[in-house]
Amino acid sequence: MATLNETDLKLFIDSIRHYLKITTRQEPQITSAFLGTGNVEGFEFNGIVTFSGSHNGHVIVSMPGKLVREILLLQHETDLSDSNLLDAVGEIANTLAGNARKALGPELQISVPIKLQGAHGIKARVRKHPYVITLRWNHYEAMVCVDMERKH
């Protein structure tokens, strides 16, 4: 398996920036990008999309409830139940995966998003040290974890 390069990672950074800028009219600030060690601690609402085909692994979008609620309110959504918040974060993960497929090629297969509630440490790994991108949007922290490798 081959590691992702800087261009591959920039794809995910640009994708989350673009998503939030288009849906909320406010671009997030990328606060850090690093290799995760140990358990990667997320937030309470998590959307996970798994990749197969040309790449193996997954991407996780992890956000606090207040951030997801605010995004939904800006979209004029009135259902702010936990179930709808989970659907929203799953859709964000799915959007990032769809953008990855456009850039990485049609042989990249993506799963239906898995939605998890709770800030559990993420333990399933493809890479020993997954790529973690942290961001801030409207005073809220969030995270995108890219744990995937290119197959050869």
C-alpha positions in Angstrom: 0.0 0.0 0.0 1.2 3.5 -0.8 0.8 6.5 1.4 -1.3 9.5 0.4 0.6 12.5 -0.9 0.1 16.1 -0.1 -2.2 16.7 -3.0 -4.5 13.8 -1.9 -4.7 15.4 1.6 -5.3 18.9 0.3 -8.3 17.4 -1.5 -10.0 16.7 1.8 -9.0 20.1 3.3 -10.3 21.9 0.3 -13.5 19.8 0.3 -14.4 20.6 3.9 -13.6 24.3 3.4 -15.7 24.4 0.3 -18.6 22.5 1.9 -18.9 24.9 4.9 -18.3 28.0 2.8 -21.1 27.1 0.4 -23.6 25.8 3.0 -23.0 28.5 5.6 -21.3 31.4 3.7 -18.5 31.2 6.2 -15.2 29.5 5.5 -13.7 27.5 8.3 -10.2 28.0 9.6 -7.9 25.0 9.4 -6.2 24.9 12.7 -3.9 21.9 12.3 -3.0 18.9 10.2 -1.0 16.1 11.8 -0.5 12.4 12.1 -2.7 10.9 14.8 -1.2 8.7 17.5 -3.1 6.5 19.9 -6.9 6.9 19.8 -8.1 9.9 17.8 -10.6 11.7 20.0 -13.5 13.1 18.1 -16.7 14.9 19.0 -20.2 13.6 19.7 -21.5 13.4 16.1 -19.5 11.3 13.6 -20.0 10.4 9.9 -17.8 7.7 8.5 -17.4 6.6 4.9 -15.3 3.6 4.0 -13.3 3.4 0.8 -12.3 0.4 -1.3 -11.2 -0.2 -4.9 -8.2 2.1 -5.8 -7.9 3.1 -2.1 -8.5 1.3 1.2 -9.7 3.0 4.4 -12.1 5.6 5.5 -12.8 9.3 6.2 -14.4 10.4 9.5 -16.1 13.8 10.0 -16.5 14.5 13.7 -18.4 17.6 15.0 -19.9 18.8 18.2 -23.7 19.0 18.3 -23.8 22.8 18.5 -21.8 23.1 15.3 -24.1 20.7 13.4 -27.2 22.4 14.8 -26.0 25.8 13.6 -25.3 24.4 10.1 -28.8 23.0 10.0 -30.4 26.3 11.2 -28.5 28.2 8.5 -30.1 25.7 6.0 -33.5 26.6 7.5 -33.9 23.1 8.9 -36.3 22.9 11.9 -35.7 19.3 12.9 -32.8 19.5 15.3 -33.1 16.1 16.8 -30.0 14.0 17.4 -31.2 11.7 14.6 -31.2 14.6 12.1 -27.8 15.8 13.4 -26.4 12.3 12.7 -27.9 12.4 9.2 -26.3 15.8 8.6 -22.8 14.8 9.7 -23.2 11.6 7.6 -24.1 13.7 4.6 -21.1 15.9 5.1 -18.8 12.8 5.2 -20.6 11.4 2.1 -20.0 14.8 0.3 -16.3 14.6 1.1 -16.1 11.1 -0.2 -17.9 12.0 -3.4 -15.4 14.8 -3.9 -12.6 12.4 -3.3 -14.0 10.0 -6.0 -14.1 12.9 -8.5 -10.4 13.6 -7.9 -9.1 10.0 -7.3 -11.0 8.3 -10.0 -14.2 6.3 -10.6 -12.5 3.1 -9.4 -12.7 4.5 -5.8 -15.7 2.8 -4.2 -17.4 4.5 -1.3 -19.8 3.1 1.3 -23.1 4.5 2.6 -22.2 6.7 5.6 -22.1 5.1 9.0 -23.3 7.5 11.7 -22.1 7.3 15.2 -23.0 9.4 18.3 -20.4 9.7 21.0 -16.9 11.0 21.3 -15.3 7.5 21.4 -11.7 7.1 20.4 -11.4 5.9 16.9 -9.6 2.6 16.9 -10.1 0.9 13.6 -7.1 1.8 11.5 -5.7 1.2 8.1 -2.6 3.4 8.8 -0.6 3.3 12.0 -0.9 7.1 12.1 -4.0 8.5 10.3 -4.1 12.0 9.0 -6.0 14.4 11.2 -7.3 17.8 10.1 -8.7 20.0 12.8 -10.7 23.1 12.0 -12.7 25.9 13.6 -16.0 27.2 12.2 -17.8 30.0 14.0 -15.9 29.3 17.3 -16.6 25.6 17.1 -13.9 22.9 16.8 -14.3 20.0 14.4 -12.2 17.3 12.9 -11.7 15.3 9.7 -9.7 12.1 10.0 -8.4 10.6 6.8 -7.3 7.0 7.4 -6.7 5.6 3.9 -3.9 4.4 1.6 -3.6 3.9 -2.1 -3.6 0.3 -3.3 -1.0 -0.8 -5.8 
